[in-house]
């Protein structure tokens, strides 16, 4: 009888990359994971028309970098960067950390 293996866990080291890149102690891990989920939900909700297949989160001491991969960067950025700035501020209020946003096509 074969063993059941999670396909994402199996391939993450070979063909895929982690969606979140950070390290935390046991006490901090749970709250940071929930924070990641809230960030992803907020970005997906705000950018549902922008064709966003992937959101990458990297954390440092008191700041985080959120990279949004999208097929339509113009919708994400908005006029003169206004939409992306509003999203960055909302995520900053949610997390209480300094947020850097990157947009990749």
GROMACS elastic network, one bead per residue, 0.5 to 0.9 nm:
[ bonds ]
;  ai    aj funct       b0    kb
    5     8     6  0.87921   500
    5     9     6  0.77699   500
    5    10     6  0.70355   500
    6     9     6  0.53630   500
    6    10     6  0.62005   500
    6    11     6  0.88167   500
    7    10     6  0.50631   500
    7    11     6  0.62032   500
    7    12     6  0.84577   500
    8    11     6  0.52909   500
    8    12     6  0.57892   500
    8    16     6  0.80438   500
    9    12     6  0.53874   500
    9    13     6  0.78366   500
   10    13     6  0.71487   500
   10    14     6  0.78414   500
   11    14     6  0.51048   500
   11    15     6  0.56082   500
   11    16     6  0.60183   500
   11    17     6  0.85685   500
   12    15     6  0.60599   500
   12    17     6  0.54179   500
   12    18     6  0.65133   500
   13    16     6  0.63336   500
   13    17     6  0.67054   500
   13    18     6  0.83145   500
   14    17     6  0.81141   500
   17    20     6  0.88302   500
   18    21     6  0.64995   500
   18    56     6  0.80417   500
   19    54     6  0.78236   500
   19    55     6  0.68438   500
   19    57     6  0.65693   500
   19    58     6  0.86759   500
   20    36     6  0.79898   500
   20    55     6  0.85121   500
   20    56     6  0.56904   500
   20    58     6  0.58816   500
   20    59     6  0.82307   500
   21    56     6  0.78222   500
   21    57     6  0.61909   500
   21    59     6  0.66796   500
   22    57     6  0.80872   500
   22    58     6  0.58064   500
   22    59     6  0.52563   500
   22    60     6  0.72377   500
   23    29     6  0.79155   500
   23    59     6  0.79847   500
   23    60     6  0.88072   500
   24    27     6  0.78558   500
   24    28     6  0.56845   500
   24    29     6  0.52145   500
   24    32     6  0.79894   500
   25    28     6  0.54056   500
   25    29     6  0.59116   500
   26    29     6  0.53261   500
   26    30     6  0.75853   500
   27    30     6  0.70049   500
   27    31     6  0.81735   500
   28    31     6  0.58468   500
   28    32     6  0.62392   500
   28    33     6  0.86582   500
   29    32     6  0.53093   500
   29    33     6  0.60662   500
   29    34     6  0.87212   500
   30    33     6  0.51397   500
   30    34     6  0.62909   500
   30    35     6  0.85901   500
   31    34     6  0.51514   500
   31    35     6  0.61228   500
   31    36     6  0.86842   500
   32    36     6  0.62026   500
   32    37     6  0.87084   500
   33    36     6  0.50498   500
   33    37     6  0.63920   500
   33    38     6  0.87661   500
   34    37     6  0.50454   500
   34    38     6  0.62531   500
   34    39     6  0.86347   500
   35    38     6  0.50789   500
   35    39     6  0.61629   500
   35    40     6  0.86483   500
   35    94     6  0.82571   500
   35    95     6  0.69261   500
   36    39     6  0.50815   500
   36    40     6  0.61844   500
   36    41     6  0.86003   500
   36    57     6  0.74051   500
   37    40     6  0.51575   500
   37    41     6  0.61316   500
   37    42     6  0.85777   500
   38    41     6  0.51191   500
   38    42     6  0.60807   500
   38    43     6  0.85957   500
   38    94     6  0.84061   500
   39    42     6  0.51790   500
   39    43     6  0.61706   500
   39    44     6  0.85670   500
   39    57     6  0.89069   500
   39    66     6  0.88187   500
   39    91     6  0.66225   500
   39    94     6  0.80761   500
   39    95     6  0.84320   500
   40    43     6  0.52180   500
   40    44     6  0.60472   500
   40    45     6  0.84598   500
   40    55     6  0.67932   500
   40    56     6  0.88534   500
   40    57     6  0.88983   500
   41    44     6  0.51859   500
   41    45     6  0.60085   500
   41    46     6  0.85515   500
   42    45     6  0.51431   500
   42    46     6  0.60893   500
   42    47     6  0.84481   500
   42    87     6  0.87886   500
   42    90     6  0.89109   500
   42    91     6  0.80060   500
   43    46     6  0.51807   500
   43    47     6  0.58555   500
   43    48     6  0.81170   500
   43    52     6  0.88757   500
   43    55     6  0.82259   500
   43    68     6  0.85622   500
   43    87     6  0.77469   500
   43    91     6  0.86807   500
   44    47     6  0.52148   500
   44    48     6  0.55096   500
   44    52     6  0.72295   500
   44    55     6  0.87312   500
   45    48     6  0.54925   500
   46    49     6  0.82766   500
   46    50     6  0.89759   500
   46    76     6  0.89878   500
   46    87     6  0.80322   500
   47    50     6  0.52560   500
   47    51     6  0.75081   500
   47    52     6  0.70773   500
   47    75     6  0.79764   500
   47    76     6  0.66679   500
   48    51     6  0.65726   500
   48    52     6  0.72386   500
   49    52     6  0.81326   500
   49    72     6  0.86614   500
   49    75     6  0.78335   500
   49    76     6  0.89805   500
   50    70     6  0.64987   500
   50    71     6  0.68062   500
   50    72     6  0.53352   500
   50    73     6  0.72387   500
   50    74     6  0.83923   500
   50    75     6  0.58708   500
   50    76     6  0.63837   500
   51    69     6  0.86553   500
   51    70     6  0.56642   500
   51    71     6  0.56298   500
   51    72     6  0.64973   500
   52    55     6  0.75230   500
   52    68     6  0.69955   500
   52    69     6  0.59119   500
   52    71     6  0.67735   500
   52    72     6  0.81479   500
   53    68     6  0.83700   500
   53    69     6  0.64412   500
   53    70     6  0.64788   500
   53    71     6  0.83169   500
   54    67     6  0.83946   500
   54    68     6  0.63449   500
   54    69     6  0.54033   500
   54    70     6  0.74899   500
   55    66     6  0.69755   500
   55    67     6  0.57881   500
   55    69     6  0.62660   500
   55    70     6  0.89449   500
   56    65     6  0.80558   500
   56    66     6  0.57582   500
   56    68     6  0.64953   500
   56    69     6  0.80966   500
   57    64     6  0.70002   500
   57    65     6  0.58068   500
   57    67     6  0.64169   500
   57    68     6  0.88923   500
   58    63     6  0.87921   500
   58    64     6  0.56605   500
   58    65     6  0.51111   500
   58    66     6  0.65583   500
   58    67     6  0.83112   500
   59    62     6  0.78573   500
   59    63     6  0.61896   500
   59    65     6  0.63386   500
   59    66     6  0.87136   500
   60    63     6  0.53743   500
   60    64     6  0.58797   500
   60    65     6  0.82537   500
   61    64     6  0.81366   500
   62    96     6  0.86845   500
   62    97     6  0.56442   500
   62    98     6  0.65889   500
   63    96     6  0.89232   500
   63    97     6  0.51897   500
   63    99     6  0.57103   500
   63   100     6  0.76840   500
   64    97     6  0.70243   500
   64    98     6  0.64156   500
   64    99     6  0.50449   500
   64   100     6  0.62609   500
   64   101     6  0.86386   500
   65    98     6  0.86290   500
   65    99     6  0.58136   500
   65   101     6  0.58497   500
   65   102     6  0.73890   500
   66    88     6  0.89133   500
   66    99     6  0.72277   500
   66   100     6  0.62215   500
   66   101     6  0.50239   500
   66   102     6  0.62608   500
   66   103     6  0.85893   500
   67   100     6  0.83512   500
   67   101     6  0.58733   500
   67   103     6  0.57979   500
   67   104     6  0.71565   500
   68    76     6  0.88408   500
   68   101     6  0.76722   500
   68   102     6  0.62341   500
   68   103     6  0.50121   500
   68   104     6  0.61561   500
   68   105     6  0.84294   500
   69    73     6  0.83874   500
   69   102     6  0.85122   500
   69   103     6  0.60814   500
   69   105     6  0.56409   500
   70    73     6  0.59304   500
   70    76     6  0.80437   500
   70   103     6  0.72697   500
   70   104     6  0.62601   500
   70   105     6  0.51203   500
   71   104     6  0.83981   500
   71   105     6  0.55038   500
   72    75     6  0.58864   500
   72    76     6  0.70075   500
   72   105     6  0.71585   500
   73    76     6  0.50754   500
   73    77     6  0.61194   500
   73    78     6  0.84255   500
   73   103     6  0.68308   500
   73   104     6  0.73537   500
   73   105     6  0.64213   500
   74    77     6  0.52988   500
   74    78     6  0.58635   500
   74    79     6  0.81547   500
   75    78     6  0.54056   500
   75    79     6  0.86583   500
   75    83     6  0.82481   500
   76    81     6  0.85304   500
   76    83     6  0.66212   500
   76    84     6  0.62028   500
   76   103     6  0.79168   500
   77    80     6  0.75292   500
   77    82     6  0.68353   500
   77    83     6  0.55037   500
   77    85     6  0.80545   500
   77   103     6  0.80214   500
   78    81     6  0.52315   500
   78    82     6  0.56709   500
   78    84     6  0.67353   500
   79    82     6  0.57535   500
   79    83     6  0.71544   500
   80    83     6  0.83194   500
   81    84     6  0.55741   500
   81    85     6  0.61825   500
   81    86     6  0.87963   500
   82    85     6  0.51625   500
   82    86     6  0.62773   500
   82    87     6  0.87445   500
   83    86     6  0.51870   500
   83    87     6  0.62738   500
   83    88     6  0.86302   500
   84    87     6  0.50522   500
   84    88     6  0.60777   500
   84    89     6  0.86221   500
   84   101     6  0.77388   500
   85    88     6  0.50447   500
   85    89     6  0.62232   500
   85    90     6  0.86709   500
   85   101     6  0.86020   500
   86    89     6  0.51532   500
   86    90     6  0.62201   500
   86    91     6  0.87022   500
   87    90     6  0.51008   500
   87    91     6  0.62266   500
   87    92     6  0.85039   500
   87   101     6  0.89074   500
   88    91     6  0.52520   500
   88    92     6  0.60974   500
   88    93     6  0.87127   500
   88    98     6  0.89174   500
   88    99     6  0.62928   500
   88   100     6  0.72123   500
   88   101     6  0.66205   500
   89    93     6  0.61967   500
   89    94     6  0.86168   500
   89    98     6  0.89078   500
   89    99     6  0.78206   500
   90    93     6  0.51474   500
   90    94     6  0.62339   500
   90    95     6  0.87268   500
   91    95     6  0.61417   500
   91    96     6  0.81067   500
   91    97     6  0.84167   500
   91    98     6  0.89332   500
   91    99     6  0.71707   500
   92    95     6  0.52868   500
   92    96     6  0.53491   500
   92    97     6  0.54670   500
   92    98     6  0.59576   500
   92    99     6  0.57670   500
   93    96     6  0.52501   500
   93    97     6  0.75853   500
   94    97     6  0.82985   500
   95    98     6  0.83597   500
   95    99     6  0.87305   500
   96    99     6  0.89490   500
